[in-house]
Amino acid sequence: MIGMSQQENHHYKKRMAELWEDWKQKHDPADMTDVQATNNEEKFYVWAERIIEDEWDKLKE
């Protein structure tokens, strides 16, 4: 997300870490090939960005 303040950046990184833990519990990397893992990582970032953006939108309302 472009143009974030330090507070927003800190929240973003913290939420990404939390969401990554949730994602890993649902998608065991040990069960995936390298290609599946790469595709899943890309899907994770799209999914996580959407969640974080929605959270920011709600905070700004």
ZADOLO-781065 format. One record per atom (N, C-alpha, C, O, CB): residue in one letter; x, y, z. Coordinates in steps of 0.1 Angstrom, whole numbers, padded with zeros to 4 digits, always signed. Glycine has a CB too. Layout:
REM ZADOLO-781065
aXYZ/...
***
This chain:
REM ZADOLO-781065
m+0008-0012+0000/m+0000+0000+0000/m+0009+0012+0000/m+0018+0014+0008/m-0010+0000+0012/i+0006+0021-0009/i+0015+0033-0011/i+0011+0044-0002/i+0000+0046+0002/i+0014+0037-0026/g+0022+0051+0002/g+0019+0064+0010/g+0015+0061+0025/g+0006+0068+0030/g+0009+0072+0004/m+0020+0051+0031/m+0016+0047+0044/m+0024+0055+0054/m+0036+0058+0052/m+0017+0032+0047/s+0018+0059+0065/s+0025+0065+0076/s+0033+0054+0084/s+0031+0042+0081/s+0015+0073+0086/q+0041+0058+0093/q+0049+0048+0101/q+0039+0039+0109/q+0041+0027+0109/q+0059+0055+0110/q+0029+0045+0114/q+0019+0037+0122/q+0012+0027+0113/q+0010+0016+0116/q+0009+0047+0129/e+0008+0032+0101/e+0001+0023+0091/e+0010+0012+0087/e+0006+0000+0086/e-0004+0031+0079/n+0023+0015+0085/n+0033+0006+0080/n+0035-0005+0091/n+0036-0017+0088/n+0046+0012+0077/h+0036-0001+0104/h+0037-0010+0115/h+0025-0019+0116/h+0027-0032+0117/h+0039-0002+0128/h+0013-0014+0115/h+0001-0022+0115/h+0001-0032+0104/h-0003-0043+0105/h-0011-0013+0115/y+0005-0027+0092/y+0005-0035+0080/y+0014-0047+0082/y+0010-0059+0079/y+0009-0027+0067/k+0026-0045+0086/k+0035-0056+0088/k+0031-0066+0099/k+0032-0078+0097/k+0049-0051+0092/k+0025-0060+0110/k+0020-0069+0121/k+0008-0077+0116/k+0008-0089+0118/k+0015-0060+0133/r-0001-0071+0108/r-0013-0079+0103/r-0008-0089+0093/r-0013-0100+0093/r-0023-0069+0097/m+0002-0086+0084/m+0007-0096+0075/m+0012-0108+0082/m+0009-0119+0078/m+0018-0089+0066/a+0020-0106+0093/a+0025-0117+0100/a+0014-0125+0106/a+0015-0138+0106/a+0035-0112+0111/e+0004-0119+0112/e-0007-0126+0118/e-0015-0134+0107/e-0018-0146+0109/e-0017-0116+0125/l-0017-0128+0096/l-0025-0134+0085/l-0017-0146+0079/l-0022-0156+0075/l-0028-0124+0074/w-0003-0144+0079/w+0005-0155+0073/w+0004-0167+0082/w+0004-0178+0077/w+0020-0150+0073/e+0004-0165+0096/e+0002-0176+0105/e-0011-0184+0103/e-0012-0196+0102/e+0003-0172+0120/d-0022-0176+0101/d-0035-0182+0098/d-0034-0190+0085/d-0039-0201+0084/d-0046-0171+0097/w-0028-0184+0075/w-0027-0190+0062/w-0020-0203+0062/w-0024-0213+0057/w-0021-0180+0051/k-0008-0203+0069/k+0000-0215+0070/k-0007-0226+0077/k-0005-0238+0073/k+0013-0212+0078/q-0016-0223+0086/q-0024-0234+0093/q-0034-0240+0084/q-0037-0252+0085/q-0031-0228+0105/k-0038-0233+0074/k-0048-0238+0064/k-0041-0244+0052/k-0047-0253+0045/k-0057-0227+0060/h-0029-0240+0049/h-0022-0245+0037/h-0008-0250+0041/h+0001-0242+0042/h-0021-0234+0026/d-0007-0262+0044/d+0006-0268+0049/d+0016-0268+0038/d+0015-0275+0028/d+0004-0282+0055/p+0027-0259+0039/p+0037-0259+0029/p+0044-0272+0026/p+0049-0274+0015/p+0047-0248+0032/a+0045-0281+0036/a+0051-0294+0034/a+0044-0303+0024/a+0050-0312+0019/a+0052-0301+0048/d+0031-0300+0023/d+0023-0308+0013/d+0023-0303-0001/d+0017-0309-0010/d+0009-0309+0018/m+0031-0292-0004/m+0030-0286-0017/m+0043-0288-0025/m+0054-0289-0019/m+0027-0271-0015/t+0042-0288-0038/t+0054-0287-0046/t+0058-0272-0046/t+0051-0264-0041/t+0051-0292-0061/d+0070-0270-0052/d+0075-0256-0052/d+0066-0247-0060/d+0064-0235-0056/d+0089-0256-0059/v+0060-0252-0071/v+0051-0244-0079/v+0038-0241-0071/v+0034-0229-0072/v+0048-0251-0093/q+0033-0251-0065/q+0021-0248-0057/q+0024-0238-0045/q+0016-0230-0043/q+0016-0262-0051/a+0036-0239-0039/a+0039-0230-0028/a+0040-0216-0034/a+0036-0207-0027/a+0053-0235-0022/t+0046-0214-0045/t+0048-0201-0051/t+0034-0195-0055/t+0031-0184-0052/t+0057-0201-0064/n+0026-0203-0061/n+0012-0199-0064/n+0004-0195-0051/n-0003-0185-0051/n+0004-0209-0072/n+0006-0203-0041/n-0001-0201-0028/n+0004-0188-0022/n-0004-0181-0016/n+0000-0213-0019/e+0017-0186-0023/e+0022-0173-0017/e+0016-0161-0024/e+0013-0151-0017/e+0038-0173-0018/e+0015-0162-0037/e+0009-0151-0044/e-0006-0149-0040/e-0010-0138-0039/e+0010-0153-0060/k-0013-0160-0039/k-0027-0159-0035/k-0028-0154-0021/k-0037-0146-0018/k-0033-0173-0035/f-0018-0157-0012/f-0018-0152+0002/f-0017-0137+0001/f-0025-0130+0008/f-0007-0158+0010/y-0008-0131-0006/y-0006-0117-0006/y-0018-0110-0012/y-0022-0099-0006/y+0006-0113-0015/v-0025-0115-0022/v-0037-0109-0027/v-0048-0109-0016/v-0055-0099-0014/v-0042-0116-0040/w-0049-0121-0010/w-0059-0123+0001/w-0057-0113+0013/w-0066-0107+0018/w-0060-0137+0006/a-0044-0113+0017/a-0040-0105+0029/a-0042-0090+0026/a-0047-0083+0035/a-0026-0108+0033/e-0038-0086+0014/e-0039-0072+0011/e-0053-0067+0011/e-0057-0056+0016/e-0033-0069-0003/r-0062-0076+0006/r-0076-0073+0006/r-0082-0071+0020/r-0089-0062+0023/r-0084-0084-0002/i-0078-0080+0029/i-0083-0079+0043/i-0078-0067+0050/i-0085-0060+0056/i-0078-0092+0051/i-0065-0064+0048/i-0059-0052+0054/i-0065-0039+0049/i-0068-0030+0056/i-0044-0052+0052/e-0067-0038+0036/e-0073-0027+0030/e-0088-0025+0035/e-0092-0014+0038/e-0074-0028+0014/d-0095-0036+0036/d-0109-0035+0042/d-0108-0030+0056/d-0117-0022+0060/d-0116-0049+0041/e-0099-0035+0064/e-0097-0030+0078/e-0094-0015+0079/e-0100-0008+0087/e-0086-0038+0085/w-0085-0010+0070/w-0082+0004+0070/w-0094+0012+0066/w-0097+0023+0072/w-0071+0007+0060/d-0102+0007+0056/d-0114+0015+0052/d-0123+0016+0063/d-0129+0027+0065/d-0120+0008+0040/k-0125+0006+0071/k-0134+0006+0082/k-0129+0015+0093/k-0137+0022+0099/k-0136-0008+0088/l-0116+0016+0095/l-0111+0025+0105/l-0112+0039+0101/l-0114+0048+0110/l-0096+0022+0107/k-0112+0042+0088/k-0113+0056+0084/k-0127+0061+0084/k-0129+0073+0083/k-0107+0057+0070/e-0137+0052+0084/e-0151+0057+0084/e-0155+0063+0097/e-0167+0068+0098/e-0160+0045+0081/
***
